[in-house]
Structures are given as structure tokens and as C-alpha cells.
């Protein structure tokens, strides 16, 4: 097995052991490597997760949010068309409830979007503070 593959396999084990609450020292003993190696692996895992989160919020999240908002707008237009063509009162009431749900979802997404970006900036700041202390 190539060195890079061994490192990746060890990092996966380190991540799994961290998630269940093991300390770096214990993990080093379990994997029969130095604590310095585990500290380096943990640092690399933090870096990879930070890069993934940054990428997600910069590109993936924005794109997905826009797609969802566009879909909700299209659905609302279709519901409004259905409302105009509805014949019975009960059918119109069902469609009106769906329109209200649609508007609620749209508004909630508009409110939640900035909060997600704020959380990401706070996480980045916190991650920087942690890295400075290490």
C-alpha cells in the first residue's frame, strides 16, 4: 500500500476515534504511532473540514439555495394558475393553503440564508482562534 493511502486510512481511523471521544494520546497508543503523528493528522482533518465548509458556503450552498428559491417561485406561479382554474370552493381553499405554505417556505429560506453565512464566518473566526492557540 502506498504511503498516501496509509496516511488517508490512518486519518479515517483517527476521525472515527475522535468522534467517539478518544483523546489524541489514547488514539496514538491504539494505532501504535507517536502523539505528534496524531496531532498532525487532527490538524489535517480540521484543515480539510474547514476547506470543505468554505467551499460549500461559497459555492454549493448559494447555488442550492437559489435553485430552491427558483423552484418555490415556479411552484407558486403554477398554484396561482391552478387557483384561477379551480371550480369548487374546497379545491380553491386547498390551493390557497398550498400557496400560503409556499410563501412561508420561501420567506423562511430568505431569513435562514444570511444566518448560515453568519454562522460560517463565526466558525472561520473560531477556527482561526483555535489554530493560533495550538
C-alpha positions as CSV (number, residue, x, y, z in Angstrom):
1,X,0.0,0.0,0.0
2,X,1.3,3.5,-0.9
3,X,2.3,5.9,1.8
4,X,-0.5,8.4,0.9
5,X,-3.1,5.6,1.1
6,X,-1.7,4.5,4.6
7,X,-1.9,8.1,5.8
8,X,-5.5,8.5,4.5
9,X,-6.5,5.2,6.1
10,X,-5.0,6.3,9.4
11,X,-6.7,9.7,9.3
12,X,-10.0,8.0,8.7
13,X,-9.4,5.9,11.8
14,X,-8.3,9.0,13.8
15,X,-11.5,10.8,12.8
16,X,-13.7,7.8,13.8
17,X,-11.9,7.5,17.2
18,X,-12.2,11.3,17.8
19,X,-15.9,11.1,17.1
20,X,-16.4,8.5,19.9
21,X,-14.5,10.6,22.4
22,X,-10.9,9.2,22.4
23,X,-8.1,11.6,23.2
24,X,-5.1,12.2,20.9
25,X,-2.9,10.3,23.4
26,X,-5.2,7.3,23.5
27,X,-5.5,7.2,19.7
28,X,-1.8,7.3,19.4
29,X,-1.5,4.3,21.7
30,X,-4.3,2.4,19.9
31,X,-2.7,3.0,16.5
32,X,0.8,2.5,17.7
33,X,2.1,5.8,16.4
34,X,3.5,8.9,18.1
35,X,1.2,11.6,19.5
36,X,2.9,14.0,17.2
37,X,1.6,12.0,14.2
38,X,-1.9,12.1,15.6
39,X,-1.7,15.8,16.3
40,X,-0.6,16.3,12.6
41,X,-3.5,14.1,11.4
42,X,-6.0,16.0,13.5
43,X,-4.7,19.3,12.1
44,X,-5.0,18.0,8.6
45,X,-8.6,16.8,9.3
46,X,-9.5,20.2,10.7
47,X,-8.0,21.9,7.6
48,X,-9.9,19.6,5.2
49,X,-13.2,20.1,7.0
50,X,-12.6,23.9,7.0
51,X,-11.9,23.9,3.3
52,X,-15.0,21.8,2.6
53,X,-17.2,24.1,4.7
54,X,-15.8,27.2,3.0
55,X,-16.4,25.6,-0.4
56,X,-19.9,24.6,0.5
57,X,-20.9,28.0,1.7
58,X,-19.2,29.9,-1.1
59,X,-20.4,27.7,-4.0
60,X,-22.7,24.8,-3.1
61,X,-24.9,26.4,-0.6
62,X,-25.5,29.5,-2.6
63,X,-26.3,27.6,-5.7
64,X,-28.6,25.1,-3.9
65,X,-30.4,27.9,-2.1
66,X,-31.0,29.8,-5.4
67,X,-32.3,26.6,-7.1
68,X,-34.7,26.0,-4.2
69,X,-36.0,29.6,-4.3
70,X,-36.5,29.4,-8.0
71,X,-38.4,26.2,-7.7
72,X,-40.6,27.7,-5.0
73,X,-41.3,30.6,-7.3
74,X,-42.2,28.3,-10.2
75,X,-44.5,26.3,-7.9
76,X,-46.2,29.4,-6.7
77,X,-46.9,30.5,-10.3
78,X,-48.4,27.0,-11.0
79,X,-50.5,27.2,-7.9
80,X,-51.8,30.6,-8.8
81,X,-52.8,29.3,-12.3
82,X,-54.5,26.3,-10.6
83,X,-56.4,28.7,-8.4
84,X,-57.7,30.6,-11.3
85,X,-58.9,27.4,-12.9
86,X,-60.3,25.8,-9.8
87,X,-64.1,25.4,-9.8
88,X,-65.1,24.3,-6.3
89,X,-64.6,26.3,-3.1
90,X,-62.9,23.3,-1.4
91,X,-60.4,23.0,-4.2
92,X,-59.7,26.7,-4.0
93,X,-59.2,26.5,-0.3
94,X,-56.7,23.6,-0.7
95,X,-54.7,25.6,-3.3
96,X,-54.7,28.7,-1.1
97,X,-53.3,26.7,1.8
98,X,-50.6,25.4,-0.5
99,X,-49.8,28.9,-1.7
100,X,-49.5,30.0,1.9
101,X,-47.2,27.1,2.7
102,X,-45.1,28.0,-0.4
103,X,-44.8,31.6,0.7
104,X,-43.9,30.5,4.2
105,X,-41.1,28.3,3.0
106,X,-39.8,31.0,0.7
107,X,-39.7,33.5,3.4
108,X,-38.1,31.1,5.9
109,X,-35.3,30.4,3.3
110,X,-34.8,34.1,2.8
111,X,-34.5,34.5,6.6
112,X,-32.3,31.5,7.2
113,X,-29.8,32.1,4.4
114,X,-28.0,35.1,6.0
115,X,-27.9,33.2,9.3
116,X,-26.0,30.3,7.7
117,X,-23.4,32.7,6.2
118,X,-23.1,34.4,9.7
119,X,-22.5,31.0,11.3
120,X,-19.9,30.2,8.7
121,X,-18.0,33.4,9.3
122,X,-18.1,32.8,13.1
123,X,-16.9,29.3,12.6
124,X,-14.0,30.6,10.5
125,X,-13.1,33.1,13.2
126,X,-13.3,30.5,15.9
127,X,-11.2,28.0,13.8
128,X,-8.6,30.7,13.4
129,X,-8.5,31.4,17.1
130,X,-8.2,27.7,17.9
131,X,-5.3,27.3,15.4
132,X,-3.4,30.3,17.0
133,X,-3.7,28.7,20.4
134,X,-2.4,25.3,19.2
